[in-house]
Amino acid sequence: MSASTWWLKGESSLAKRITPAGLVVGRSPHCDVVLRSEQASRRHALVYLDTRGPRLVPLGTNPTIVNGEPVASDRELVEGDSLDLYGTTLEVAKQPGERVSPAAGTPVWVLEGPGGGLFGMAHSPFLVGGSPEDDLHVEGWPDGALCFRARDGGLEVEVSVPVSIGSTELDAGESAMMRRGQAISIGDSSVRVVTGGELASGSTASLERSDKVTHARLEFLPRGGRLHLTLAGEEHSIYLTDRRCDLIAVLLQPPEPFAAGDAIEDDVVLSRVWGKKRVDRTHLNVLLHRVRKDLSRIGLDGPALIVRTEGGGATRFVLAHGAEVVLE
């Protein structure tokens, strides 16, 4: 099991990696990919990565052309797709996962096994499971249960069986970014990420801290928005589709007398997210589940960040005391 990296390539040798936060393409100088043509909207399109692969979200008034055909709504992108953006052509490229060893001086991620032993992941990908061919053998686990990959200073895991990461459940085939201190459980045994990544100090001391969001920024787009969260000095970003973005918006900037971090009553959330449409708590619970899964994909504990009050009836976004919240 070895996941691929997806790229948006220009006509030169330049390319930008497609991430869960997405790449905004448009005429604005604040876009990730800037277009020259006046026909392009300031924010013309978004290309982001979900659990299935890259997707395109048209944002502008003029059409986005994919493989010669105008696209008016969200659609999946595949390798070789060509985006024609008024004089700028971008191609979707797929880079198969390959096993590589970290360069000298690069911090190596360290796992703590079920018995407490420590194991450095000296290459990427790194397989954990019950097969003698796996890099780390865990008795009783399915073959190749976990596939870890170092990515941009972070650690990604793809699972071939259902697992638990804290209070988050992942199904077979799903992936998530891991944070130091998080454990992955299969049955009664688990492995834990002890240290590693860009902030690694070289120490293998246990990390038992409970990080909270110190800075939250919701960047609105013509469709949906990008959420940027800072925990323990590390920023995590993800693109959220329309209603998921609306849910985060009402939790981070609720109407008076509520404030960010408060438990916001269901009636308030339902009216802000769905307007006059007749919906109930079932719709809210489904939306909460999806947003929590989105957050878990980028290495955060979704259920611990967005919590329901005991007995239900209200929802809060957990923030550190004095956290800065920006909606723009």
Secondary structure, DSSP 8 states (H G I E B T S, - for coil): ----EEEEE-SSS-EEE--TT-EEEESSTTSSEE---TTS-TT-EEEEEETTEEEEEE-SSS-EEETTEEE-S-EE--TT-EEEETTEEEEEEEE----B---TT----EEE-TTS-EEE--SBSEEEESSTTSSEE-TTS-TT-EEEEEETTEEEEEESS-EEETTEEE-TT-EEEE-TT-EEEETTEEEEEEE-STT--S----------EEEEEEEE-SSSEEEEEEETTEEEEEEE-HHHHHHHHHHHS--TT--TTS-EEHHHHHHHHHTTS---HHHHHHHHHHHHHHHHHTTS-HHHHEEE-TTSSEEEE-EEEEEEEEE-
